[in-house]
Amino acid sequence: MKSTTNVLTSLIVLIVGILMIVWHSRVDILSWIVMAVGIMLIVPGLYSLISALVRRGSRDNDHSAPTSTIVASIGALVLGVWMVVNPEFFVGVLAFIFGGLLILFGVFHILVVGVWSRPFVLPWYFYILPVLMIVAGIVILCSNVRTLNDAVVLITGISFVASSVCSIMEYVATRPPRLKEPTDTGV
């Protein structure tokens, strides 16, 4: 199950990376991503708030919603609406998150190749893409996001594709081949 989840995650990251590469030159792509994240906060926040208020309003007090659930739901709603209404405020934060993710992906893949893939010894070229992802993350963190909107999205998209390709290569390289059992001919 764990390896299936890792492959599915790699495929999702690959799709997101390809979409970022294809749409990198669109005007305000980072603003659209911020608004999508805002909507992803609004929907569960609204659902959680409604279900908490319904539980609180029911006659059965054993299942009453704690106040913390209501406060967290309202916080998610407010933050989500803010991100949808004023995405430019969050664009710089999103670029820093992308840069940080690239650095974390690179470090993660270096750990997978160097330590966690044991007893398999993977070739040296498995380290190239993770190191390039770390460099790309550092470049994004050190750049002015407002002027490099498409470059940040393009670099992040390429790095996401590279990360998913690394994950799939590591998955394939660390799976022992399934050999057929020798048949006993009885001779």
N, C-alpha and C positions, 0 to 999 in steps of 0.2 A: 504494500500500500504506500509506503514512504517513497519508493522510487517512482511510482505512478504519479504521486503528488509533485515530485521534483520535475518530472518531465512535463506535466501540465503547466506548472509555474513557468518553466523555460519557454514553452510554446506561447503563453500569454505575454511574457516579456518580449519575445520575438515579434509578436503581432504589434504590440505597442511601439516597439522600436521601428518597425517598418512603417507604421502610420506616421510616426514623428519624422522619419526621413522623407516620406512622400509629401507631407504637409508643412515642411520646415519653412517654406517661403511665404506661407500665408500670413497676412497681416494680423498681428496680435494673437498668434497661436498660443503663447503662454497665458494670455488673458482667457482664452477659451478653455484651456486646461484648468485654470483656477476656477472658472465658473462651473465646469464639470465636477470638480472636487466639492464645490459649494453645494451643488445639487445632491451629490452623494452624502453630504452631511444633513441636508434638509429632509430627505426622504426618511431615513431611519430615525432622525430626531422627532419628526412629526408623528411617525408610527409609535415610537416609544412614549411620547407625551400623551397621545390619545389613549393608548392601552393603559398607561399609568392612571390617567384620570378616570377611565372606566372602572378600573379595579378599585380605585379609591371611592368612587360613588356607589359601588355595589353594597348590598346589605351585609355581606359576609366580611367581617373585619379581619379574619385570619389571613386573607390574601391582599391586604391593602398595600398599595405601592409606597415604598419609602420616599421621603421627601428628596433624597439625593437623586433618585431616578428622574423626578420631575425637573429638578434644577439642571441636571446633566442634559436632559432633553431640550430644555429651553436654551441652554448654552450652545448646543449643537445647532439649533434652529437659528439663533442670532448670528453665530459665526458663518453658517451656510448662506444666510441671506446677505450678510455683509460681503462675502466672497462673490456672490452673484451680482450684487449692485455695484461694488467698487473693486473689480478684480486687479486694477493697476497697483493697488496698495500691496497685494500679495505676490506680484510677479517676481520681485527680487527675492523674496523668501523662497518661492518655488524653484528659482534657479539655484539657490544655495542648497536646497534639498536635493535637486538633481546632482549637483556636484558631490555632495556628501554620499548619495547613493552610489555614484560611480566609484568613489574611493572604497566604500564598504564592499561593493561587488568585487572589485579588484583584490582586496585583502582576502575576502571569502574564497575566491577561486585560487589564490596562492596557497591558502591553507588546505583546500581540497586536494590540490595537486601535490603539495609537499608533504602533508601529514595525514590527512584523512583517507587518502586512497591506498594506504598501505594494506596489504603486502605488495600491491602493484607499484612498480616504479615507472612513472610516466616520463616521456622524453622532455628535453629542455624547452622545446618550442611550445609546450603547454603553458609556460610562464609568460610568453610574449603578450598575449591579449590582456591578461590581468594587469600587467605592468602598464600597458597603454591606457587601460581604463583608469588606473590611479592617476596617471599623468593628465588625462582628459578631465577628471574631476578637479584636480588642482588648477588647471587652466580655467575652468568654469568658475571656481571659487575666487580666482584672482582677477577675473575680467569684469568689465562694466556691463551689467546685464541689459540695461536700457538701450545701449547702442548695439549690442550683439545678440538681439533677440533670435534671429534665424540661426546664427552660429551655435548658440547654446542648445537650441532644439535639435539641430543637425548632429552636433557632437553627442548629445545625450541619446538620440535615436540610434546612431551608429554604435555607441557603446552598449546600449541595451541589446542590439542584435548580436554584438560580439559576446556579451555575457551569456546570452541564451545558447549561442553556438558552443561556447566553452563548456557550459553545463551539459549539453548533449554529447559533446566529445568525451567529457569526463565520465558520463554515464556509460557510454559505449565502451570506453577503454577499461573501465573497472568491472565490467560484467564478465565473469568467466564464460568461455564458450560452452555451449551445451553439447557434450559429446554423446554419441550413441553408445549404449552399452554393448560391449562385445558379445556377440552371440556365441553360445557354447554349442559347437557342432557335435560334440560327444565323440570325436574321432580319436 
